[in-house]
Amino acid sequence: MAETKHRAVRMGIDVGGTYTKCVAMDNLTHEIIGKNEVKTTHDDKAGVAAGVVKSFQNCMRENNISPEDVVFVAHSTTQATNAFIEGDVAQVGLIGVAGGGLEGLLAKRQVTLKDIILDEKTGKKIRIFNEYIKKKELNEDTINAAVDRLIAQGAEVIVASMAFGVDSMDEEKLIYNVASQKGLPVTMASDITKLYGLTRRTRTAAINASILPKMIATANATESSVREAGVKVPLMIMRGDGGVMEINEMRKRPILTALSGPAASVMGSLMYLRASNAIYFEVGGTTTNIGVIKNGRPGVDYAQIGGHDTYISSLDVRILGCAGGSMVRISDSDVVDVGPRSAHIAGCEYACFYPEDQIVDPQIELISPKPGDPADYVVLRLKNGDRICFTNTDAANVLGLIDEKYFAHGNANAARKAMEPVAKKLGITVEDLATRILDKDYEKVSACINALAEKYQLDRDGMRLVGCGGGAASLVPYCAKKMELPYSIPENAEVISSIGVALSMVRDVVERVIPNPTQDDIRDLKKEATDAAISSGASPDTIEVHIEIDSQTGKVTAIATGSTEVKTTDLLKECDDAEAEQLAKEDFGPKVSNICLKEKTDKFFVFQGDRDDKHPIRIVDRKGFIKVQCSDGIVSKCKVADYDKEVERMWEEEAIFKTDSIIRPDYFICFGPRVSDYSSVDLAQVKLLMDLDLGDRDPEEEIIVVGSLNDVG
């Protein structure tokens, strides 16, 4: 690539269990400029921060990136997750506040927490010390006395939680100010979430507080090192829900970074691969992360930490103990299981990456990789004394499923030699053994995919698999073939997480319980979410807010996303009609016929085809992203002034009547550069949200309304 004097570079660093990887990308074209990886520095006195800085500095030096070139730098972190796993947490002092009477008695129980158990087996836990102050007695003196008592018991951080604190934060702020003056880190429960549910909100705040001291220390070390490198832009940290936030925000809410590793791979799939609708796999050596992207948005749910429900949104990722390096378990007659232990746990090489000429006289040994494991994991003792094992990667190589271009490609003959003794023992061929191994994985993977498809009501006809991570080719092609689904494993799949960090958007979420929300309620919520995203580092001109209303619970969610700088140029090539149609045809698949361009605007194409008695739809934007998939639906173009009549017509005419219910259409509207999703069971709420988006647009502007007929029964 020709080097320009002033290029804009985005840098993303992903902290993995084994390696910390940095990727530098051109801010405009998203071309990869360079990569660097170092071993993750778990044992360094600065912790994983040392590896983050080292990979970052190496990548800058090796690719002649000057500090002024860097317009964005972010990293994911495993530190919060590891702290909970390892029990490396601070002791928490909790000050609960509530009013008087019966309401106060009930609230006192809810703001008084027991120790939070992180691991039943090891007994690792977050130690909690409790103080309670009646609201009418709350002042600086009573707070000081309570804090002193908590410190005397061993509290290292303070949590302030008041009943109905989401309605008024004044009391929690007073506790925050008093405790901060004593030099203690403090978490306000209402700063973490604005949802009711006092016990859960308080517990979430306590979990957050328990990792504050360590996370602040790491944040300070990382930020100072980035500054020493001459980079002036704010350091961003990956959140577990797929967004990033400025390091100053992370200092308040480090719990939001939990599970940011899997989130990075999702955002890489979403932004870099244009995977608007997919089941994505990140296949490592030991575990496989599986999640969903639907209509350009990843599946998100509340995280559980140590088995405890929280109010922390994170990507809905299922973690399976079968991956590229998973070992095989056998009985006298069959393959019992694959995983969850992997080759590196047993200190063994994969057979396909071991010199073939040294695999001589392999003898079967059955071991327990870790104390307490079943003693039926296969390793092979070689004549030279080495022990190796065969894995999913070996099985896939034997079956010829891994193309040479993939990271997991190895020597199939070496794998075959290692698997031969076990095949003989079981009375089957090596190919049969390889197939049985991958079938065990398929059972787990397919069950996970089916559960996600049901939860997110995925269009089975539009489902595809995207494989990322170094071990992707060992599992994805086999499972895709068995499920009759298309798949892709992209270039740079092994660093997709770092790419995801580099391309991430600032994201912030505000949630409220508002039964029957008005336009003013939602407008206020949108403003609050916008302000939160700006505080987290988003440029105001880039922010978009998506509103979701849950009619059953009354919960209203505002999701604000934006970038850290205004992009004045976008060099991603635009599609013409023919190119867009080809992309739509590929996404429709071979079973859809009579595909045609139904409607278009200057920003979107809407294609429709026929399949049996249904009329599937794809909305494609000018950059070639499939923005929406519908298995059946209708398309209409109208002016902004007439949209409400068109929506009402579809609501009445396109309803599907079942014996015990009526299924109404879900709506998507293409207007300006946006396609907005209005999925709701209530027409009044649908129109409320549409009015907010379309009310100030030119009444003569032409828009496209799509009604999705989602009859999943």
Buried (B, 14 or more C-beta within 10 A) or exposed (E): EEEEEEBBBBBBBBBBBEBBBBBBBBBBBBEBBBBBBBEBBBEEEBBBBBBBBBBBBBBBEBBEBEEEBBBBBBBBBBBBBBBBBEBBBBBBBBBBBBBEEEEBEEBBEBBBBEBBBBBEEEEBBBBBBBBBBEBEEBEEEBBBEBBEBBBEEEBBBBBBBBBBBBEEBEBBBBBBEBBEEEEBBBBBBBBBBBBBBBBBBBBBBBBBBBBBBBBBEBBEBBBEBBEEBEBEBBBBBBBBBBBBBBBBBBBBBBBBBBBBBBBBBBBBBBBBBBBBBBBBBBBBBBBBBBBBBBBBBBBBEBBEBBEBBBBBBBBBBBBBBBBBBBBBBBEEEEBEBBBBBBBBBBEBBBBBBBEBEEBEEBEEEEBEBEEEBEEBBBBBBBEEEBBBBBBBBBBBBBBEBBEEEBBBBBBBBBBBBBBBBBBEBBEBEBBEBBBBBBBBBBEBBEEBBEEBBEEBEBBEBBBBBBBBBBBBBBBBBBBBEBBEBBBBBBEBBBBBBBBBBBBBBBBBBBBBBBEEBEEEBBEBBBBBBBBBBBBBBBBEEBBBBBBBBBEEEBBBBBBBBBBBBEEEEEEEEEBEEEBBBEBBBEBBBEEBEEBEBBBBBEBBBBBBBBBEEBBBBBBBBBBBBBBBBBBBBBBBBBBBEEBBEBBEBBBEEBEBEEEEEEBBBBBBBBBBEBBBBBBBBEBEBBBBBBBBBBEEBEEEBBBBBBBBBBEEE
